[in-house]
Amino acid sequence: MTVNVVGIGGSLRTDSQSERALRIALAGAALAGAKTTLVSGADLVLPFYDPAEPERGPLAHRLVEELRAADGVVLVSPGYHGTVSGLVKNALDYVEDLRDDRRPYLDGRAVGCVATARGWQAAVTTLTSLRSIVHALRGWPTPLGAAVNSADVLFDPDGDCSDEKVAASLRTIGSQVVEFATARV
């Protein structure tokens, strides 16, 4: 059985550092045999989540359906003022639409978490926030998470990372999502 891994994250900047980190983590999941789907940047420009409004536009509908079908998830957020970006947080609020599913929220899904920020403080606190959100949504954060200081580590447009140890960690996060999802399926 093929594991389905959905990557969510990035910023409004096309091909941002956080989106490039997400692509490397998803490459690790693909190398481990998963089918991967990227939901990033413009795909996440959604209306503020409103639980009282049942109608969903095409982007929100796609996000919810991708998550519904996911065996595992990779989340990458830039650190904005020490926490998850509003773009990523709003996307995660849409997980509420899964509350009545057989697998509510992210229940039973392995979730890899990565934070990128221009400085260690924001990178670390953002990673901590992501892991807390995953717990609240009943997901299983992978043992390895990554806080990436983009002042020290750069991702180029070809998908290469200036620090092979960071790239290896990102790929490991992707492969851990597949490993834990496979054990669960």
N, C-alpha and C positions, 0 to 999 in steps of 0.2 A: 504494500500500500504506500502511495506517495504522500508525504506530509506536505501540507499547505501552510506556508509561512507568509504572513503579511507584514510588511515594513511600513511603519507610520512615522513621519517626522520631517525634519527640514525646517526651512523658513520661507518667507515670501521671496527671498532672493533665489532665482533660478540657479540650480547647481551649487547651492551653498555648501560651506564646509560640513555642516551637520548632515546634509543630504548625501554628500560624498562618503561620510562615515557610515551612513545607513546602507549605501550601496555595497560597501566592503563587507559589512555584517551579513547582508543578504547573499553576497557571493559565498561566504562561509556556509550558509544554510544550503545554497544550491550545490556546493561541493559535497555536502553531506547527503545529497539526494533529494532535497526538497524542491517543490514548485514554489517560486517566490513571486510576490506581487508588491509593487512599490506604490504607496499612496503618500504623496509628498507635495510640498510647495503649493502650487495653484490648486491641486486636488483638495486641499484642506481649507480653502477659502469658503467657509460655511457660515450661514447665519448663526448668531448666538444660539446655543442649544436652549430650547424652550420645551419642557416636558408637557406643557398644556397644548402645544401645537403639534398635532399628529402628522400633518403633511410634511413630507421631506422632498427637497429638491433632488435632482439627479446626482449631485456630488455626495450629499449626505446619504442618500439611498445606497450608492455604491460603497461608501465607507462601511456602513452598517452590514451590508450583505457580505463584503469581504471578510469582516471580522466574524460574522456568523459562521462562515465556512472555514475559518482558520483553525488549524491545529496548534499553531504557535504564532507569536507576534514578536517583532523587534521594534522597540520604541527609541527614537533618537530625538532629543530636544536640544536646541541651543539654550544656554543659560541666560535668561533675561532678568537682571536685577536679583540674581541669586536663586532663581527658581525656573520652572517650566515655562516656556513661551505661551502666550495666550492662544496662539494658533494650535499648538499641540494640545493644550489643556481643553480647549473647546472641542477638538476632535475626540478626545477621550470622554468628554461629557456625553457624546452621542452613544457611547457604550450602554448608557441607560436604556436605550431602545431594545437591548437584549435581555432586559430584566425578567421577562416572562418566558424566555426560551427554555428548552430542555437543559441547555448549558447556559445558565444566566451569566451575564456580564462576561468576564474572561475566565470563568470557572473551569479549572482543569487545564488551562492552556499555559504552556511554558512561554515566558516573556523575557526577552533580553532587553536590557536597559543601557543606554549610552547617553551621556551628556557632553556637549561641546561648549566651551566658553573661553573667552580671552582672559584667562586667569584661573588659578586653582580653586579659589574659594567658590566662585559661581559654578564651576564644573562639578565640584564635589557636592555642593548643596542641591544642585539640580538633579544629579544622579540619585541622591537620597530621596528627593521629592518623587521622582519617577518610581522608585522602588516602593515607596509608601502608597502611591496611587494604585500600583499593580496589586498590592496586598488588599487594598480597599475594594478592588474590583474582582477579588477572588482568584487572581492569577498567581502563577508560580514564577517569581523572578529567578532567572538562571543564577547559579552560584557566582559566575563572573559577570561583572558589569564594568563599564569603562567611563572614567572621567577624563576627557581629552582637553588639554590646555592648547587652544589654537594659537596662542602666542609662541608656542614651542613646536607644534606639529602642524604641518600643512598637508592638504589634500589637493592634488593637481587635477585639471580637467580630464585627464586620462584615467583617473581613478586610482592613481598611485598615492601612497602616503610617505611623507618624508621620514617617518620612523617605522621601521619594519616591525619592531616590538608592538607598537600600537596597532598596526595593521593585523598582526597575528592575533592580538587580543580581540579585535573586532570580528575576525573570521571565527575565532573560538566561540564567541558569544552566539553567532549564527549557528554554528554546529551544535552547541549545547541546546539551543532551542529545538533543533531537530531530534537530538538524542532523547531529551526529556519528553517531547511530543510523541516520539515513536514508542517509548515505554508506556505512555498513557493510552495510546490508541488501541 
